[in-house]
Amino acid sequence: MSDEPRSAVDRRAVFGETPEGIERIAPGFFPPHIEREHLARYRWAARWVGGMSVLDVACGTGYGSALVLRAGARRVVAVDHSVPALTFGRGRYPGVRYLLADAGALPLRAGSADVVISLETLEHLVDALPFLRALRGIVREDGVLLVSTPNAAQTDGSNPYHVHEMARPELLELLAAAGFRAARVWGQFWRLPSRRGLWRLRGMGRLAHEIARRPEVVRLPRALGLAPLYWCVLARPAGSPP
């Protein structure tokens, strides 16, 4: 009998032995704390989808696309390059339109989405600029882009499936180069990254300590000096109204 958790065995059976398949998130296949972490980022993104036409790029199994649809989006198009992941989504989450496509060649017309979501995608790309420029063409001039990615200042670089993680300055520069302005930046903490971080939180009181231990995406004053594990950014096309 395998010593591997049953969830991992089942996951590989459904999504394959490729790196993409092994890392696919689907409710019921991962420990609850990992699911909560990922769902929290989609709940954050869902704040801006009411009545909107939404594009979810690199949607994986579609669990987040379905969450966005339930949150009130008018239409959700979910794009991924994995046939097993989309097959899973079509069978589990109806109401979403699923589209098989590569992130580098999105067959969508210019200005076709009010909201573009792409969570935990940038770190899988060696050069994310062409991808973000493609998203800039798809989002409406008065629309928004919602992205999240690990904070390189807090990770140890041990995830073999992440080819390029970024700290805040590089991420914001990348968005600007693609034609976006970062309107607002959030952080997701979820766990304490270091003893130093724990010490600093204790010095700020119980509230700050609890914030860092929960999966919700939050905004904290930069003066606190707390670095999140994930950056979550709401970006708008450059030149659009504030």
C-alpha positions, 0 to 999 in steps of 0.5 A: 500500500502506498504511503502517499495520502489518498488525496494525492493518489486520486489527484494524479489518477484524475489529472495525470502525473504531469507537474500541472496535474499534480498541483491542480487544486480541486475541492476534496483532493487536498487538505482543508487548509490548502483548499481554504487558502485558494478559495480565499483568493477567489472570494477576494476576486469575487468582490468585483464580479457582480453583473460583469462578464468575467474571464478566468485564465488558467482556471484549472478545475473550475472551482474558482470560476464556479465561485465567481459565477455564484457571486453574481457574475453575468457570464464566466468564461474559464480558460485552461490548457489542460484537458483533464482539468476542463473535463473535471470542471464541465462535469462538476461545475455547470453554468461556466463556459470552458475554453481549451487554450494556452495562456500565450494564445487566447482566442478572445476578442479585444475588450470582451471582458469586464473583469479578467482573473488570473490567480497563481499564474504568473509564477509558472511563466518564465516571461509573464509580460506577453501574457499580461499584454494579451490580457490587457487587450482583452479587458475593457478600458474601464475593466479590471485585472485581478491577479495573485502570485507568491511573494518572492520575499517570503517564499524559499523558492522550493516549489519546483513548479514555480519558475519565477516568483516576484517581490512587490516592486518587480510585480508592479513594474511588470504590470506597468510594462504590460499597460496596467496600473496597480490600483490597489494591493492586498496581501494574504498571510495565512501562516507566519513565515519566520520567527522574526515575523512572529515576534513583530506580530506579538508586538503589535497585539492579538489582532495582527497576530490573528490576521496573519494566521487566517487565509483571508486576503487583507490590506494592512498599512505598509508602515507595519512592515509585514510581508505577506506570502501572496500578493493580490493586486487589482489593476486597471488599464493605464490611463483609465479613471481612478 
